[in-house]
């Protein structure tokens, strides 16, 4: 069984993002669409738009279980979701963050997962030569070593960092997830930076073999948190218009263009960003009409 997993806990803004991602998946998934499992404390927000669909499931998670999963770090919540899904929906699991848009049918991704391939969203480079934060983490921790499960792990210059906005694995591979959790906790304790969860996934998955990129199939607009209120407003205003119109209206926001524009600004040298800010020309989300 193929299962597409979402985690939409706590905020209506997150639910709106997840709904748009699901609607985009429905548009591109042609043959044998996956079951969709939405881990949320607000299933009614999804049912308003999607209706009662047999292929969309809302696992019943108690408030106490949510709190136990949440633990000390919100970043580790998706590990608990993956473990639950592997037990209750065994097969090929593909977890997607809510801020994603499917641009191609990921059927080949599911097929590769069935053969044992691990997926993450996209490779962000090696730790020693990647972005500024990766290089900083490498300089800080490259002499550290962590004994996790039966492995001794450390950050090599050639360790590749993958974005965890998408995570794909077959359900038997959940045996690696306790290692990921333990390593993530150790990394956070060593140097508290927000990307330690995806570094833990990257390091542990690379022990088992290569990691493939899901990026050709899905856009992850992680850098556009400011668009969430607009998305929530859109889904609130047009929730009774039907999924097709909601999808078309959300698509008119042109999130891929905004994502690439902001990313281009973010990747400018620091001195150029500083100059643009001083001149009042730094990148800002434009006013969007819904």
N, C-alpha and C positions, 0 to 999 in steps of 0.2 A: 504494500500500500504506500502511495505517495502522500505525504502530508506537508502542507505549507503552514508554518507556524507564525503567529504574531503575539506580541506582548503589548497590551494596551491597558495599563494599570494606572488609575489615579486621576487622570485629567481628560476633560472633553477634547482638548486640543489634540491629544495623542490619538483619541478615537477617530477624529476626523482624518488625520494623516493615514491611519490604518485603513479606513474606509476607502480612501482614494487609492491606496496601494492595492487593495482587494479588487476594486473596480478595474484598475489597470491590468491586473492579472486575468480577470474575466475576459478582457478584450483580446489578449494575446494567446491565451491557452486554448488551443484548438482541439487537439486529440487527447482524450482521457485526462481531463483536468484533475488536479490533485484535490484531496479533501483539504479544507481550510479549518484550522483550529485556532480560535482567538482566545487567548488567555486574558481575561478582562474581568473587572469588577462591575462593568457597566454593559452587559450584553444587550440591554434594551436600546442603547444608542445605535448598535449595529442592526438590530432587527427592524428599527424604524426605516432603514434604507434598504436592507437586503431581504427583509421579510423572513418567513420561515423556510429555510432551505436545508435539505437533508445533507448537503455536502459541506455545510458550515456548522461547526461544532463549537460550543462554549463550555469547556471543562469546568465542572463545579468545584471551585476552590474556596474553602472557608476563610473567613477573615484571619483566623488563627494561623492557617497554613500560609496565607499571604505574608503575614508578619514574620513567620519562621523563615520563609524563603528570602524575604527582604534582607534579614540579617543585618550585618553592620555596613554593607555596601550595596547600593542600588545596582551597581554595574554587574554584580554577580547573580542577579535575579534570573537572567536568561539561562544560566547553567541549570538552575532548578527546573525551569520550564522544559528544557531539552530532556532532562532526566525523566520528568513526568510523562512527556510525550512518547519517549522511547518505550516506556512501560505500558502505556494505555493505547498508543497508536503505533505499534511496531511496524517497521518498514524503512522507507527512505524519508529522512527528515530534512526539511529546508526551512530554517528560521530566517525571517526578514525583519529588520527594524521597521517601525511604522513610517519613517521618512524615506520611503523607497517608491519607485515607479517602475513597473515591469514594462520593458520595451521589446522583448522577444519571448516567445514561448520557452520556458525553462525545462521542457521535456527532456532535452539532452543532458541537462544537469542531473535530473532524477535518475536517468539511465546510468550515468557515471557513478552516482552515489551507490546505486545497486551493485556496482562492481567494486565498491570499497573506497572510492575516491572521496577525500575530504575537500570541502569548498569553503572559502571565505570571500568577502566581497572583492577586494583588489589588493595587490601588493603595493605597499607604500615605500619600498626600498629597503636597503640593508640598514641595520642599526648604526653602523659607523659612518654611512654616507647618505642617510635619508634626510628627513627634514630636521629643523633645528631641535625640536624636542627629542627626536630619536637619537640624535648625536649627543645631546646632553645626558640622556639616560645611559647611553653606552659608556660615556666617559665616567659617569658616576658608579655604574654597577658592573663593568666588564671584569672586575677582579672577584666578584661575588660568585658563590656556587651554592646551589640549593639541592638538597637531597629530597626528591619528591617521588613517592612510591618506590619503584625499583630503579629509578633513574637519577643520575647526577647531572643537573642542568646548569648551564651558565650562558651568558650572552656573548656570542662570538661577533667579530666584526662583520661576518657574512650572514649572521642571523637575519632572516627576512621578517619584516613586520607587515602583517596583513590586517586590513580593516575588518572589524567583526560585525559590520552592518548586515551581513549575510553569513550564515553558518550552515553548512550542509554536511551530513554524515549519516551512515546507516545506523539503525538503532543498536546493533551489537557494539558499536564503537563508543557507547556511553561509558564503557569501562575506563575511558581516558578522562572523563569529566571530573571525577574526584581529584585527579592530579592537576587539572586545570584550575580548579577552585583553590587547592592548596598552594599552587604556584602563584596564583593571582594575589592571594592574601600575603604571601611572602614578599612579592614584588611591591605591593602597596606599603607594607611595613618598612621595606628597605628605602623606598623613595616614592612618596605619595603623589602620583600623577595619574590623570584620568584614563590614560591609554593602557594601564597595566593589565586590564582584563583581556584586551585584544592581543597584547604581547604574550600573555600566558597561553591563550589559544594557539597563537602562532608558534611559540616554542614547543609546546607539547605535541601539536599536530605534525610538526616537522620531524619529530622523533619517529613517527609512524610512516613517513614518506612525504611525497610532494603534496602541496596544497594547490588546487586549481582556483582560478578566478571566476566568480559569478558575474563580474562587471559587464561582459558583453550582453547579458540578459536583463540587467536591472540597473537603474540609476539610484544612487544613494546620496540624497541631498542633505547630508549631515551638517552642512555649514549654513543652513537657512532656518535656524530656530525662530527667527523673527517673523517667519511667514505663518507660523502656527495660528495666531489669532485670526488672520484672514481666512485660513482654511476652515477654522471652526465657525466663523461667521457665515461662510458660504454654505456649509452643510446644514447649519441651523436654518438659514433663510430659505433654502430650496429642498429641504428634506422630503417634502411631499411631491416633488416633481418626477421622481423615478430615477433609478440608477443610471440610465443612459444620459439623461440631461445633467445629472450631477457630475458624471464623468466628463462630459463636454465642457461644462462651466469651469471645473477644476483645471482641466487641460489648458483652457484659455489663459490661466495665470502664467503659463510658459515657465514653469519651474526649472526645466533643464537649462534654459538660457540664463536665468538668474543664478543658478548654481554655478555655471561656468564663469559668469562675469565676476561673482564674488570670489571664486577660487583663483581667478587670474589676479585679482587685487591682492588677495591673501599671500600669493606666491611672489609678489614683488619684493625686492630687497627692502630691508627695514627702513633704510634712509629715504627711499622713495615713498613708502607709506607715510612716514613722518612728515615729509614735505607736503604730500597731498592733504593730510589732515590739517596742517597749518594753513593751507590755502583754502580749506573748506571744500575740497574736492575728493574726499575719501568716499569709498563705496558705501552706499546706503540702500536699503530696500526701497524701491520706488513705491509711490502710492498706488495701491491696487484696488480696482473696482470689482465688487462682487454683485 
